[in-house]
């Protein structure tokens, strides 16, 4: 069975070693080198180069004079791919709760060995949910595009068409499918004039799997 590829970024060698031994058999685990993160934007290169399906971050990262919190990295990641799965693993839970918009991604390092099975499940469900949303949206977009070629869509279908395309635009890391200024409700009815063919859309998106 193919294992999910996940990345772990921490500056504490003891925590890294513990994490590795707990989860090395469950996932295709990539231990990310903090020294490769000279600035927050570098986190995107790590995700792409390692072909990660989810990334786990320590909240406080401090190495060789570099000091930044995971909330900075998350902003970069979400700007690149709004829905990419991210989890926080930290001993600074209170600070993380105060700094992050989504407290559900915060997990404690305390007694991680006892909670390993639950954490594994959380990782897997986050990845599955992301993949399911993407696959469903791609297939549904194809259905709507096929119908659009035969006859016009209803108002509700046009709205769904627009919302799905906006979602796919937000999760397409390699290049945005549609310029941001066109992603407005006013342009929903005319989007089909600007889209590439259904086959090209499906091919482009599935290359990111």
Secondary structure by P-SEA (a helix, b strand, c coil): cbbbbbbbbbccaaaaaaaaaacccccccccccccccccccaaaaaaaaacccbbbbccccccccccccaaaaaaaaaaaccccbbbbbccaaaaaaaccccccccccccccccaaaaaaaaaaaaaaaaaaaaaaaaaaaaaaaaaaacccccaaaaaaaaaaaaaaaaaccccccccccccccccccccccccccaaaaaaaaaaac
